[in-house]
Amino acid sequence: MDQTHREFVDMLARLRDLQGEDPLPLYRELMAHTIEHFQQEDRWMVATGFSAENCHSLQHKQILGTLEAVETHYLQGDTDIVRRMADALAEWFPQHAQTMDAGLAQHLMALGFDTETETLPDPGRVQPASMSGCGSVTCS
């Protein structure tokens, strides 16, 4: 998760630093990375007892919907919208990572979840779809 977060932050910084270049190719790269990133976390949550519609996953869906809308607006001529979205993501992401993602990471570690194989050493410790919180057992 930390590596994926570093990649996201680096890509976001590059997007924010673009000067006079078409931001759309890098924006689309950021979108693809973010889709993969969120899908991975969503799989981990479902595998470790979260309902598919937990608030962490719902926030992922909201961000992805906004990313898609930004591309549409850009293509319709609002060429500054990508920069505004990059600034908004830079403001949003630290809190998301420090709360929802940190809680999820603690939950995964407590269960011994292997993020490489996406498996649990003892699947019996997890009640399927028992949590609807934001990423931590304590906010179920």
N, C-alpha and C positions, 0 to 999 in steps of 0.2 A: 504494500500500500504506500509506503514512504517513497519508493522509487517512482511509482506512478504519479504521486503528488509532485515530486521534483520535476518530472517531465512536463506536467501540466503548468506549473509555475514558470518554468523556463520558456515554454511555448507562448504562454500569455505575455511574458516580458518581451519576447521578440515581437509579438504582435503590437504591443503598445509602443515599441521603439521604431516601428516602420516609419520612414519618412519618404513621402512621394511615390511609394510603390503601391501597386494594387494589393490590398490586404486580403482579398478573397481566397487565394490559394492557401495562405497560412491559416486563415480563419477556418476553412474547410478541414484542414489538417487538425486544428484544435478541436473542431466538432467531432471528427472521427475518433480522436483520442479520448474525448470526454464520453462519447457513447460507449466505447469499450471499457473505460474506467468504471462508469456507473453500472454497466451490465455485470461486470465482475463483482463489484460490491453487492449488487442486488442478488446475485447467485449465492454469495457467501451468507447473506442474511437469511435467505430461504433455507439453505442447507443447515443453518444453526438455530432454526426455530422461529424466525420472524414470519409474520403473515406477508403475503405478496404485496399487500397494500399498506405497509407500515409507513410512518411519516417520513423516515429517511428516504425510502424509495420514492415516495410522492414528491419530495423535494427534487430528487434527481429528474423525475418526469417534468416538473415545472421548468427546471433549468434547460432541459433539452428542447422543450417546446419553445422557450424564449430564443434559444440559439437558432432554431429553424426559422422563427419569425424574423429574426434579425437578417438572416441571409435573404429572405424574400424582400424585405424593405430595402436592403442594399441593392438588389437587382432592379428594384423599382426606382432607383435614383437617389436614395438617402445614403450617400457615400460616407458620411461621418458616423453612421450608426454602428459600424464595426468597432471603431475606437471607443465609442460610448459604452458598448457592451463589454469590451475588454476592461475598461475602467471599472464597470460595475462588478464584473467577475473578480477582479483584483480586490475589491472591497468585500465581496461576499465570501470568497473561498477560505480565508484564514479562520473565520468563525465556524464555518462548516467543518473544516478539518479538525479544529480544536475541540469541537463538541461532538457532533454526530459521528465523524470518522474515528475520533479517539475512543469514544464509547464502544463503537463496533470493534475496534482493534483489541480493546480490553476483553470484550466478550469472546472474541475468537481465541485469544490467548488462554483465557480461563477454561475453555473447552478443549484446548489442544488442537484446534482446527489447523490443518495443513493447507496453506493458501496455494501452494504449488500443485498439489494433487486434488485440492478441494474435498478433502476427506476428514472424517473425525475418527479419533482412536476408539471412541466408545459412542456410537450413534444412539445408544439407548439413553444417554444423558439429555437428549434433546426431545422436547415435545413439539412436534410439527405445528407450525403456524400458531404458536402460543403467544407470540409477542407482536405488538403493533407499534412499539415505541420508536424512538429516533435513532437508535443504534446501540443502546445499552440496556442491559437487563433491568436496571433501576428505573428506566423511564417507560416501562411496558404499559 
